[in-house]
Amino acid sequence: MATTEILADTTCGSLLRELQHIWDEVGESDSERDKMLLQLEQECLEVYRRKVDQASLARARLYQAIVDAEAGISSLISALGDRSSSQKNDKRSATTLKEKLLAVHPQLELLRKKKGERLKQFADVKGQIQNILVEIAGSAQLGEATVFTTAVEQDMSVERLEEYHTHLQALQNEKAERLEKVTGYLGTIHDLCSVLSMDASKMVSDVHPSLIKSAEGMPKSISDETLDGLKLTVQSLQHERKKRLHKIQDLGTSLFELWNLMDTPHDERRPFRNITNIIGAKENEVSGPGILSLDKICQAEEEVQRLDTLKASKMKELVLKKQAELDDVYAEAHMEPDPDASHEQILAIIESGLFDASSILATMDDKISIAKEKANSRREILDKIEKWISACEEESWLEDYNQDENRYNASRGAHINLKRAEKARVTIQKLPALVEALIAKTTAWEEDNSGPFLYDGMCLLDVLEEHNLLREEKEQERRRLRDQKRLQEQLATEQETLFGSRPSPHKALSAKKGLRIRSNGNTPSRRLSMGGALLQSEAPRKNGVTPVRTGKDKVRPSAPVNYVAFPKDDALSMA
């Protein structure tokens, strides 16, 4: 400062001396000289004042720069949330304003650099969030993006950044879930289209083009609109699968019924096995390419239509076959056939078209089942009846055999007849016990079934009763004949004693024969022989003649019945 003043004094003094030398040469007056010196002093004062103002303004700017820097530091620290950052240089250690400004400038630059890095981090997170939001929403949301940027400029703390990272993670999880849903929907659509034989690519492309494999550069859409479209597509395909499954199951059931009705060979059934195999399947159990295709349904419909046409021509044959089977069951069980199931009535019903053929066959099957149950319940009694009829036949044969006068001749087969006669006698001895057991079984059966036991239209108990009465009458007749024979022999002995000769054998035989004839003609037979009645009841039944009922419980055959002939003299020794 002193050097400047000395230099100024030296420079100003030499200039002032030079100015005074000039004034002396010019001859300026003292007043002019004082005036010019005053003017020169004022101009110098103006220059100093201007320089002071400039220096004061520069100082104020330095103050303002320091204040702005400190405010910027405080604002950055607040925005970044970095409370650990502080001014590293103490203002009190700086002596001048420039030193103070230089002291805060590095920290300000550091905070600004950190702000830039933080802004980049926020921008990166914000971009990812924005992209996911666009994918989820299906369209850009510019308003939301602007609000998001403003919020970042106000708060750039680590906590705020973590919040956005958390938000980003939640959106990434939601995106992954949506992608999983889309993948699941696509898999379901492809499976359903495979079963239904439909174009899966076209259906998926109609929902969104990015879902097909050909859209390589485009990410799969996961928006709500896409998910709703895929869901509706799946529901539509499931509804179509359900409708087709029900239709093809109905067709399969019809095919199975028609096959069974017409005894279709297995070779003709084989092409439709994949249809009949899913008759009882559920919707989620049906798999396989094209198993519910429209072609399969059309083929099944054509086959059902063909079989329906064929069924009409074969229905009469099937019904008659069932009728014949029912008649066989009734015939084997010796039961009366159902009057409501005659051939003429059934054929009239079929031709009228008032009833479904399958229902008629089902009714026939039910009747056959009922008839078989009845036949099974009668089986034990029928077996005993067969034994009884066989015994009666043996009895009839033995009576005829005993009446043969040449039975003891040494003819061919005589020894066989002798053995048969011995067996027949043994069988006939068991006949009363057999009849009693048959009566007991029949009585028990009638109590269980609350009705009479009919054999070819005849009440079995009545026939057995008549058989017992007839046997009793025959037994009484045998005793009477034995007594009569004894009486004749006694008379013959007395006659021989009186007259000394016996009647010739020829005359005796003629007398016996005449007696037998008279006895046969004079003894009315009020009862039927069971064996003869049952044997003869078979002939009318086979010839189409139905026994005629007479009375409340008793049954009389409409065909003639042979009465049992009384045995000859040789038969009297059997008892």
KEDOVO-900426 format. One line per field, with one value per residue (C-alpha): z, y, x; chain; residue number from 0; residue in three letters. Coordinates in pm, whole numbers, always signed. Example, Ala and Ser with C-alpha at 12.3 -4.5 7.8 and 13.67 -1.06 7.14 Angstrom:
BEGIN
w	(+780	+714)
v	(-450	-106)
u	(+1230	+1367)
c	(A	A)
k	(0	1)
r	(Ala	Ser)
//
This chain:
BEGIN
w	(+0	+90	-229	-433	-257	-311	-672	-711	-542	-763	-1080	-987	-865	-1188	-1395	-1186	-1224	-1598	-1603	-1412	-1652	-1940	-1769	-1715	-2078	-2180	-1922	-1757	-1476	-1124	-1131	-1433	-1274	-954	-1158	-1355	-1041	-877	-1184	-1183	-815	-879	-1169	-955	-682	-935	-1047	-691	-610	-917	-824	-466	-594	-822	-538	-311	-580	-624	-249	-244	-525	-332	-29	-244	-407	-68	+56	-261	-232	+130	+43	-244	-13	+243	-30	-178	+162	+235	-107	-92	+270	+341	+690	+728	+470	+624	+535	+564	+575	+860	+748	+1047	+919	+595	+612	+285	+99	-193	+44	+195	-153	-250	+75	+0	-375	-363	-132	-356	-662	-479	-378	-731	-868	-612	-714	-1077	-988	-770	-1048	-1285	-1036	-998	-1372	-1422	-1161	-1296	-1649	-1543	-1343	-1635	-1880	-1654	-1597	-1974	-2020	-1749	-1856	-2224	-2297	-2182	-1891	-1952	-1676	-1419	-1555	-1513	-1156	-1090	-1223	-1009	-701	-775	-796	-457	-271	-379	-50	-21	+157	-135	-377	-174	-190	-568	-571	-356	-593	-886	-721	-661	-1024	-1138	-926	-1069	-1419	-1348	-1220	-1526	-1755	-1572	-1619	-1987	-2029	-1849	-2062	-2379	-2276	-2196	-2529	-2723	-2537	-2593	-2958	-3001	-2855	-3059	-3373	-3399	-3501	-3176	-3345	-3496	-3168	-2978	-3248	-3225	-2857	-2916	-3196	-2952	-2809	-3116	-3171	-3499	-3316	-3214	-3150	-2954	-2586	-2480	-2374	-2007	-1989	-1822	-2163	-2284	-1972	-1999	-2366	-2292	-2007	-2231	-2501	-2254	-2124	-2479	-2568	-2246	-2322	-2674	-2535	-2289	-2561	-2800	-2525	-2429	-2793	-2869	-2546	-2649	-2990	-2828	-2604	-2905	-3094	-2803	-2767	-3140	-3154	-2871	-3025	-3361	-3245	-3457	-3511	-3344	-3676	-3747	-3394	-3395	-3589	-3320	-3012	-2931	-2912	-2697	-2464	-2345	-2271	-1894	-1902	-1742	-1928	-1785	-1856	-2232	-2412	-2745	-3072	-3255	-3027	-3013	-3366	-3584	-3823	-3544	-3453	-3816	-3856	-3539	-3652	-3991	-3824	-3583	-3873	-4069	-3773	-3705	-4063	-4027	-3689	-3832	-4059	-3787	-3503	-3576	-3591	-3257	-3086	-3215	-3097	-2750	-2763	-2856	-2569	-2332	-2463	-2412	-2052	-1991	-2169	-1978	-1651	-1761	-1693	-1881	-2122	-2075	-2276	-2317	-2494	-2793	-3129	-3294	-3026	-3024	-3403	-3407	-3153	-3356	-3681	-3519	-3415	-3086	-2879	-2910	-3016	-2746	-2481	-2618	-2603	-2253	-2152	-2309	-2123	-1798	-1867	-1946	-1622	-1422	-1597	-1521	-1156	-1141	-1317	-1069	-780	-938	-1028	-724	-763	-1137	-1073	-837	-1094	-1355	-1118	-1042	-1412	-1479	-1199	-1339	-1682	-1530	-1355	-1681	-1859	-1583	-1612	-1986	-1929	-1677	-1925	-2187	-2187	-2371	-2131	-2001	-2341	-2433	-2690	-2768	-2505	-2254	-1986	-2033	-1976	-1665	-1522	-1609	-1443	-1124	-1125	-1202	-901	-681	-827	-782	-417	-371	-551	-243	-56	-366	-398	-31	-62	-377	-201	+90	-140	-348	-39	+92	-247	-262	+87	-11	-342	-231	-526	-668	-837	-1194	-1417	-1781	-1662	-1409	-1035	-921	-577	-736	-979	-699	-501	-792	-837	-475	-505	-826	-670	-377	-610	-805	-483	-376	-719	-684	-344	-485	-777	-544	-332	-642	-774	-441	-455	-811	-716	-421	-645	-895	-621	-495	-852	-909	-593	-699	-1071	-1075	-1337	-1360	-1610	-1908	-1886	-2198	-2047	-1718	-1897	-2100	-1783	-1623	-1934	-1945	-1581	-1636	-1927	-1730	-1438	-1660	-1815	-1497	-1269	-1346	-1311	-1166	-1139	-1388	-1383	-1322	-1544	-1829	-1782	-1775	-2063	-2271	-2168	-2344	-2682	-2690	-2570	-2841	-3102	-2994	-2788	-2454	-2158	-2066	-1707	-1549	-1200	-954	-896	-1096	-1451	-1717	-2047	-2357	-2532	-2457	-2159	-2143	-1829	-1663	-1742	-1454	-1430	-1525	-1290	-1302	-1182	-866	-722	-732	-405)
v	(+0	+240	+151	+225	+559	+648	+545	+746	+1049	+1029	+985	+1253	+1496	+1467	+1513	+1809	+1970	+1907	+2064	+2372	+2407	+2398	+2655	+2878	+2860	+2928	+3197	+3069	+3282	+3160	+3143	+2924	+2712	+2672	+2589	+2320	+2172	+2156	+1987	+1741	+1660	+1592	+1361	+1160	+1137	+1001	+735	+623	+618	+405	+160	+139	+65	-204	-358	-346	-514	-787	-843	-869	-1123	-1326	-1318	-1427	-1705	-1835	-1818	-1991	-2259	-2324	-2328	-2569	-2794	-2793	-2861	-3147	-3299	-3278	-3423	-3703	-3778	-3803	-3660	-3774	-3521	-3188	-2901	-3022	-2670	-2434	-2083	-1939	-2081	-1880	-1503	-1375	-1429	-1596	-1845	-1917	-1967	-2197	-2392	-2485	-2538	-2899	-3023	-2867	-3038	-3371	-3345	-3248	-3553	-3774	-3620	-3708	-4067	-4087	-3940	-4205	-4479	-4338	-4303	-4667	-4795	-4563	-4690	-5054	-4974	-4777	-5064	-5319	-5087	-5046	-5425	-5478	-5193	-5253	-4880	-4603	-4382	-4052	-3865	-4116	-4098	-3716	-3737	-4005	-3780	-3483	-3698	-3814	-3452	-3366	-3671	-3867	-4039	-4395	-4480	-4345	-4539	-4857	-4793	-4782	-5095	-5265	-5144	-5271	-5613	-5635	-5548	-5804	-6070	-5971	-5986	-6335	-6446	-6302	-6473	-6799	-6748	-6670	-6981	-7192	-7052	-7114	-7474	-7533	-7379	-7600	-7914	-7830	-7746	-8075	-8268	-8068	-8068	-7687	-7431	-7313	-7054	-6870	-6859	-6734	-6478	-6344	-6270	-6096	-6132	-6138	-6474	-6681	-6809	-6625	-6288	-6326	-5960	-5884	-5980	-6171	-5948	-5983	-5711	-5753	-5745	-6031	-6238	-6181	-6277	-6597	-6682	-6634	-6845	-7128	-7111	-7117	-7420	-7599	-7534	-7667	-7973	-8036	-8003	-8232	-8484	-8510	-8546	-8811	-8997	-9005	-9133	-9392	-9510	-9538	-9731	-9969	-10033	-10087	-10321	-10530	-10531	-10657	-10863	-10658	-10840	-10701	-10614	-10359	-10219	-10172	-9837	-9679	-9814	-9472	-9337	-9612	-9608	-9252	-9313	-9285	-9053	-8708	-8392	-8372	-8744	-8708	-8666	-8752	-8561	-8519	-8748	-8491	-8361	-8282	-8557	-8817	-8687	-8695	-9052	-9160	-8988	-9159	-9497	-9444	-9343	-9652	-9880	-9719	-9793	-10149	-10190	-10147	-10447	-10667	-10562	-10818	-11093	-10986	-10956	-11295	-11442	-11300	-11429	-11775	-11762	-11662	-11944	-12190	-12077	-12121	-12457	-12591	-12481	-12613	-12271	-12099	-11832	-11466	-11388	-11023	-11129	-11318	-11294	-11118	-10849	-10776	-10753	-10523	-10293	-10281	-10207	-9934	-9746	-9639	-9787	-9778	-10107	-10094	-10047	-10349	-10557	-10431	-10533	-10873	-10909	-10822	-11081	-11340	-11260	-11287	-11614	-11753	-11654	-11831	-12133	-12146	-12135	-12431	-12632	-12859	-12942	-12999	-13244	-13437	-13424	-13571	-13852	-13904	-13912	-14149	-14375	-14360	-14452	-14743	-14847	-14831	-15027	-15287	-15329	-15383	-15616	-15822	-15858	-16001	-16384	-16439	-16243	-16554	-16698	-16727	-16452	-16193	-15913	-16106	-16088	-15711	-15676	-15893	-15664	-15358	-15513	-15568	-15208	-15088	-15273	-15104	-14766	-14821	-14907	-14559	-14388	-14317	-14156	-13954	-13830	-13731	-13540	-13369	-13267	-13123	-12928	-12798	-12688	-12500	-12337	-12222	-12072	-11880	-11756	-11705	-11895	-12243	-12437	-12493	-12756	-12705	-12520	-12787	-12744	-12988	-13055	-13142	-13379	-13539	-13574	-13743	-13965	-14080	-14142	-14334	-14546	-14613	-14715	-14937	-15094	-15158	-15307	-15535	-15656	-15716	-15910	-16119	-16200	-16282	-16505	-16686	-16732	-16867	-17108	-17225	-17273	-17460	-17691	-17762	-17822	-18061	-18245	-18273	-18341	-18484	-18248	-17891	-17628	-17608	-17341	-17179	-17133	-17008	-16758	-16646	-16605	-16401	-16192	-16131	-16042	-15800	-15642	-15617	-15472	-15219	-15127	-15123	-14942	-14569	-14400	-14053	-13965	-13921	-14103	-13828	-13991	-14035	-13687	-13513	-13717	-13644	-13277	-13240	-13337	-13067	-12808	-12895	-12896	-12550	-12667	-12489	-12679	-12562	-12464	-12609	-12520	-12289	-12460	-12786	-12799	-13043	-13088	-13024	-13327	-13681	-13856	-14228	-14398	-14643	-15002	-15237	-15494	-15860	-16149	-16142	-15781	-15870	-16040	-15714	-15582)
u	(+0	+282	+469	+157	+114	+481	+456	+136	+290	+596	+392	+134	+410	+608	+296	+187	+537	+520	+170	+293	+590	+341	+120	+424	+513	+159	+112	-204	-339	-359	-739	-733	-472	-680	-986	-810	-654	-1001	-1141	-851	-913	-1284	-1209	-969	-1231	-1484	-1241	-1175	-1544	-1618	-1347	-1478	-1829	-1697	-1503	-1808	-2019	-1760	-1757	-2136	-2122	-1871	-2098	-2393	-2192	-2093	-2450	-2578	-2314	-2400	-2773	-2702	-2506	-2786	-3046	-2843	-2780	-3153	-3252	-2998	-3079	-2706	-2684	-2327	-2208	-2093	-1871	-1517	-1355	-1442	-1532	-1351	-1021	-1058	-954	-1099	-1422	-1247	-1091	-1431	-1578	-1297	-1349	-1720	-1683	-1535	-1812	-2075	-1927	-1913	-2277	-2374	-2191	-2364	-2696	-2627	-2550	-2861	-3071	-2936	-3029	-3377	-3412	-3310	-3558	-3822	-3766	-3803	-4116	-4254	-4189	-4358	-4652	-4686	-4678	-4937	-5162	-5112	-5058	-4817	-4921	-4745	-4922	-4809	-4452	-4445	-4563	-4305	-4019	-4128	-4132	-3778	-3647	-3795	-3668	-3361	-3283	-3167	-3491	-3691	-3476	-3536	-3909	-3890	-3677	-3942	-4211	-4006	-3965	-4340	-4407	-4150	-4323	-4659	-4511	-4374	-4717	-4887	-4636	-4705	-5079	-5030	-4815	-5075	-5357	-5156	-5085	-5453	-5559	-5316	-5436	-5802	-5745	-5559	-5854	-6105	-5885	-5888	-5620	-5461	-5234	-5528	-5719	-5412	-5334	-5688	-5626	-5288	-5032	-4738	-4853	-4764	-4412	-4368	-4359	-3994	-3908	-4222	-4250	-4557	-4842	-4936	-5199	-5535	-5698	-5480	-5543	-5918	-5906	-5714	-5952	-6256	-6092	-6024	-6381	-6516	-6302	-6401	-6768	-6719	-6537	-6821	-7084	-6896	-6820	-7187	-7284	-7023	-7107	-7474	-7369	-7141	-7423	-7653	-7385	-7332	-7705	-7750	-7450	-7589	-7935	-7815	-7516	-7277	-6944	-6631	-6468	-6742	-6717	-6339	-6328	-6547	-6370	-6222	-6579	-6728	-6426	-6508	-6876	-6826	-6521	-6513	-6411	-6059	-6004	-6051	-5718	-5570	-5541	-5870	-6069	-6354	-6316	-6614	-6507	-6536	-6881	-6994	-6866	-7049	-7369	-7352	-7295	-7587	-7809	-7702	-7764	-8102	-8201	-8076	-8242	-8590	-8542	-8394	-8618	-8889	-8630	-8479	-8816	-8926	-8597	-8659	-9015	-8891	-8645	-8926	-9145	-8859	-8820	-9194	-9194	-8893	-9052	-9398	-9551	-9830	-9697	-9777	-10094	-9981	-9659	-9794	-9623	-9913	-9941	-9568	-9546	-9850	-9682	-9359	-9538	-9747	-9431	-9587	-9304	-8929	-8776	-8511	-8780	-8969	-8651	-8580	-8932	-8877	-8547	-8723	-8991	-8723	-8542	-8867	-8953	-8606	-8642	-8976	-8829	-8540	-8785	-8973	-8662	-8658	-9028	-8986	-8704	-8929	-9212	-8981	-8891	-9260	-9356	-9069	-9192	-9546	-9412	-9226	-9545	-9739	-9468	-9463	-9839	-9811	-9517	-9709	-9995	-9762	-9810	-9483	-9266	-9090	-9010	-8645	-8663	-8400	-8394	-8605	-8338	-8317	-8690	-8660	-8394	-8599	-8902	-8703	-8588	-8938	-9074	-8813	-8902	-9275	-9221	-9070	-9356	-9579	-9290	-9201	-9559	-9571	-9241	-9369	-9691	-9491	-9258	-9548	-9740	-9436	-9386	-9749	-9722	-9407	-9549	-9910	-10052	-10112	-9832	-9946	-9789	-9888	-10197	-10302	-10294	-10027	-10176	-10511	-10342	-10142	-10459	-10631	-10327	-10348	-10722	-10670	-10398	-10626	-10908	-10670	-10550	-10907	-10976	-10673	-10794	-11141	-10996	-10782	-11085	-11283	-11005	-10991	-11364	-11346	-11069	-11275	-11576	-11362	-11233	-11581	-11697	-11409	-11501	-11863	-11819	-11465	-11322	-11187	-11286	-11060	-10785	-10919	-11263	-11120	-10908	-11207	-11407	-11133	-11098	-11469	-11467	-11186	-11365	-11686	-11504	-11337	-11663	-11868	-11617	-11627	-11289	-11347	-10982	-10705	-10374	-10113	-9855	-10100	-10247	-9910	-9773	-10078	-10080	-9745	-9895	-10167	-9917	-9671	-9947	-10060	-10364	-10390	-10544	-10893	-10963	-11278	-11382	-11216	-10880	-10890	-10766	-10883	-10697	-10899	-10742	-10874	-10718	-10642	-10756	-10522	-10618	-10651	-10371	-10418	-10380	-10002	-9998	-10185	-9878	-9672	-9802)
c	(A	A	A	A	A	A	A	A	A	A	A	A	A	A	A	A	A	A	A	A	A	A	A	A	A	A	A	A	A	A	A	A	A	A	A	A	A	A	A	A	A	A	A	A	A	A	A	A	A	A	A	A	A	A	A	A	A	A	A	A	A	A	A	A	A	A	A	A	A	A	A	A	A	A	A	A	A	A	A	A	A	A	A	A	A	A	A	A	A	A	A	A	A	A	A	A	A	A	A	A	A	A	A	A	A	A	A	A	A	A	A	A	A	A	A	A	A	A	A	A	A	A	A	A	A	A	A	A	A	A	A	A	A	A	A	A	A	A	A	A	A	A	A	A	A	A	A	A	A	A	A	A	A	A	A	A	A	A	A	A	A	A	A	A	A	A	A	A	A	A	A	A	A	A	A	A	A	A	A	A	A	A	A	A	A	A	A	A	A	A	A	A	A	A	A	A	A	A	A	A	A	A	A	A	A	A	A	A	A	A	A	A	A	A	A	A	A	A	A	A	A	A	A	A	A	A	A	A	A	A	A	A	A	A	A	A	A	A	A	A	A	A	A	A	A	A	A	A	A	A	A	A	A	A	A	A	A	A	A	A	A	A	A	A	A	A	A	A	A	A	A	A	A	A	A	A	A	A	A	A	A	A	A	A	A	A	A	A	A	A	A	A	A	A	A	A	A	A	A	A	A	A	A	A	A	A	A	A	A	A	A	A	A	A	A	A	A	A	A	A	A	A	A	A	A	A	A	A	A	A	A	A	A	A	A	A	A	A	A	A	A	A	A	A	A	A	A	A	A	A	A	A	A	A	A	A	A	A	A	A	A	A	A	A	A	A	A	A	A	A	A	A	A	A	A	A	A	A	A	A	A	A	A	A	A	A	A	A	A	A	A	A	A	A	A	A	A	A	A	A	A	A	A	A	A	A	A	A	A	A	A	A	A	A	A	A	A	A	A	A	A	A	A	A	A	A	A	A	A	A	A	A	A	A	A	A	A	A	A	A	A	A	A	A	A	A	A	A	A	A	A	A	A	A	A	A	A	A	A	A	A	A	A	A	A	A	A	A	A	A	A	A	A	A	A	A	A	A	A	A	A	A	A	A	A	A	A	A	A	A	A	A	A	A	A	A	A	A	A	A	A	A	A	A	A	A	A	A	A	A	A	A	A	A	A	A	A	A	A	A	A	A	A	A	A	A	A	A	A	A	A	A	A	A	A	A	A	A	A	A	A	A	A	A	A	A	A	A	A	A	A	A	A	A	A	A	A	A	A	A	A	A	A	A	A	A	A	A	A	A	A	A	A	A	A)
k	(0	1	2	3	4	5	6	7	8	9	10	11	12	13	14	15	16	17	18	19	20	21	22	23	24	25	26	27	28	29	30	31	32	33	34	35	36	37	38	39	40	41	42	43	44	45	46	47	48	49	50	51	52	53	54	55	56	57	58	59	60	61	62	63	64	65	66	67	68	69	70	71	72	73	74	75	76	77	78	79	80	81	82	83	84	85	86	87	88	89	90	91	92	93	94	95	96	97	98	99	100	101	102	103	104	105	106	107	108	109	110	111	112	113	114	115	116	117	118	119	120	121	122	123	124	125	126	127	128	129	130	131	132	133	134	135	136	137	138	139	140	141	142	143	144	145	146	147	148	149	150	151	152	153	154	155	156	157	158	159	160	161	162	163	164	165	166	167	168	169	170	171	172	173	174	175	176	177	178	179	180	181	182	183	184	185	186	187	188	189	190	191	192	193	194	195	196	197	198	199	200	201	202	203	204	205	206	207	208	209	210	211	212	213	214	215	216	217	218	219	220	221	222	223	224	225	226	227	228	229	230	231	232	233	234	235	236	237	238	239	240	241	242	243	244	245	246	247	248	249	250	251	252	253	254	255	256	257	258	259	260	261	262	263	264	265	266	267	268	269	270	271	272	273	274	275	276	277	278	279	280	281	282	283	284	285	286	287	288	289	290	291	292	293	294	295	296	297	298	299	300	301	302	303	304	305	306	307	308	309	310	311	312	313	314	315	316	317	318	319	320	321	322	323	324	325	326	327	328	329	330	331	332	333	334	335	336	337	338	339	340	341	342	343	344	345	346	347	348	349	350	351	352	353	354	355	356	357	358	359	360	361	362	363	364	365	366	367	368	369	370	371	372	373	374	375	376	377	378	379	380	381	382	383	384	385	386	387	388	389	390	391	392	393	394	395	396	397	398	399	400	401	402	403	404	405	406	407	408	409	410	411	412	413	414	415	416	417	418	419	420	421	422	423	424	425	426	427	428	429	430	431	432	433	434	435	436	437	438	439	440	441	442	443	444	445	446	447	448	449	450	451	452	453	454	455	456	457	458	459	460	461	462	463	464	465	466	467	468	469	470	471	472	473	474	475	476	477	478	479	480	481	482	483	484	485	486	487	488	489	490	491	492	493	494	495	496	497	498	499	500	501	502	503	504	505	506	507	508	509	510	511	512	513	514	515	516	517	518	519	520	521	522	523	524	525	526	527	528	529	530	531	532	533	534	535	536	537	538	539	540	541	542	543	544	545	546	547	548	549	550	551	552	553	554	555	556	557	558	559	560	561	562	563	564	565	566	567	568	569	570	571	572	573	574)
r	(Met	Ala	Thr	Thr	Glu	Ile	Leu	Ala	Asp	Thr	Thr	Cys	Gly	Ser	Leu	Leu	Arg	Glu	Leu	Gln	His	Ile	Trp	Asp	Glu	Val	Gly	Glu	Ser	Asp	Ser	Glu	Arg	Asp	Lys	Met	Leu	Leu	Gln	Leu	Glu	Gln	Glu	Cys	Leu	Glu	Val	Tyr	Arg	Arg	Lys	Val	Asp	Gln	Ala	Ser	Leu	Ala	Arg	Ala	Arg	Leu	Tyr	Gln	Ala	Ile	Val	Asp	Ala	Glu	Ala	Gly	Ile	Ser	Ser	Leu	Ile	Ser	Ala	Leu	Gly	Asp	Arg	Ser	Ser	Ser	Gln	Lys	Asn	Asp	Lys	Arg	Ser	Ala	Thr	Thr	Leu	Lys	Glu	Lys	Leu	Leu	Ala	Val	His	Pro	Gln	Leu	Glu	Leu	Leu	Arg	Lys	Lys	Lys	Gly	Glu	Arg	Leu	Lys	Gln	Phe	Ala	Asp	Val	Lys	Gly	Gln	Ile	Gln	Asn	Ile	Leu	Val	Glu	Ile	Ala	Gly	Ser	Ala	Gln	Leu	Gly	Glu	Ala	Thr	Val	Phe	Thr	Thr	Ala	Val	Glu	Gln	Asp	Met	Ser	Val	Glu	Arg	Leu	Glu	Glu	Tyr	His	Thr	His	Leu	Gln	Ala	Leu	Gln	Asn	Glu	Lys	Ala	Glu	Arg	Leu	Glu	Lys	Val	Thr	Gly	Tyr	Leu	Gly	Thr	Ile	His	Asp	Leu	Cys	Ser	Val	Leu	Ser	Met	Asp	Ala	Ser	Lys	Met	Val	Ser	Asp	Val	His	Pro	Ser	Leu	Ile	Lys	Ser	Ala	Glu	Gly	Met	Pro	Lys	Ser	Ile	Ser	Asp	Glu	Thr	Leu	Asp	Gly	Leu	Lys	Leu	Thr	Val	Gln	Ser	Leu	Gln	His	Glu	Arg	Lys	Lys	Arg	Leu	His	Lys	Ile	Gln	Asp	Leu	Gly	Thr	Ser	Leu	Phe	Glu	Leu	Trp	Asn	Leu	Met	Asp	Thr	Pro	His	Asp	Glu	Arg	Arg	Pro	Phe	Arg	Asn	Ile	Thr	Asn	Ile	Ile	Gly	Ala	Lys	Glu	Asn	Glu	Val	Ser	Gly	Pro	Gly	Ile	Leu	Ser	Leu	Asp	Lys	Ile	Cys	Gln	Ala	Glu	Glu	Glu	Val	Gln	Arg	Leu	Asp	Thr	Leu	Lys	Ala	Ser	Lys	Met	Lys	Glu	Leu	Val	Leu	Lys	Lys	Gln	Ala	Glu	Leu	Asp	Asp	Val	Tyr	Ala	Glu	Ala	His	Met	Glu	Pro	Asp	Pro	Asp	Ala	Ser	His	Glu	Gln	Ile	Leu	Ala	Ile	Ile	Glu	Ser	Gly	Leu	Phe	Asp	Ala	Ser	Ser	Ile	Leu	Ala	Thr	Met	Asp	Asp	Lys	Ile	Ser	Ile	Ala	Lys	Glu	Lys	Ala	Asn	Ser	Arg	Arg	Glu	Ile	Leu	Asp	Lys	Ile	Glu	Lys	Trp	Ile	Ser	Ala	Cys	Glu	Glu	Glu	Ser	Trp	Leu	Glu	Asp	Tyr	Asn	Gln	Asp	Glu	Asn	Arg	Tyr	Asn	Ala	Ser	Arg	Gly	Ala	His	Ile	Asn	Leu	Lys	Arg	Ala	Glu	Lys	Ala	Arg	Val	Thr	Ile	Gln	Lys	Leu	Pro	Ala	Leu	Val	Glu	Ala	Leu	Ile	Ala	Lys	Thr	Thr	Ala	Trp	Glu	Glu	Asp	Asn	Ser	Gly	Pro	Phe	Leu	Tyr	Asp	Gly	Met	Cys	Leu	Leu	Asp	Val	Leu	Glu	Glu	His	Asn	Leu	Leu	Arg	Glu	Glu	Lys	Glu	Gln	Glu	Arg	Arg	Arg	Leu	Arg	Asp	Gln	Lys	Arg	Leu	Gln	Glu	Gln	Leu	Ala	Thr	Glu	Gln	Glu	Thr	Leu	Phe	Gly	Ser	Arg	Pro	Ser	Pro	His	Lys	Ala	Leu	Ser	Ala	Lys	Lys	Gly	Leu	Arg	Ile	Arg	Ser	Asn	Gly	Asn	Thr	Pro	Ser	Arg	Arg	Leu	Ser	Met	Gly	Gly	Ala	Leu	Leu	Gln	Ser	Glu	Ala	Pro	Arg	Lys	Asn	Gly	Val	Thr	Pro	Val	Arg	Thr	Gly	Lys	Asp	Lys	Val	Arg	Pro	Ser	Ala	Pro	Val	Asn	Tyr	Val	Ala	Phe	Pro	Lys	Asp	Asp	Ala	Leu	Ser	Met	Ala)
//
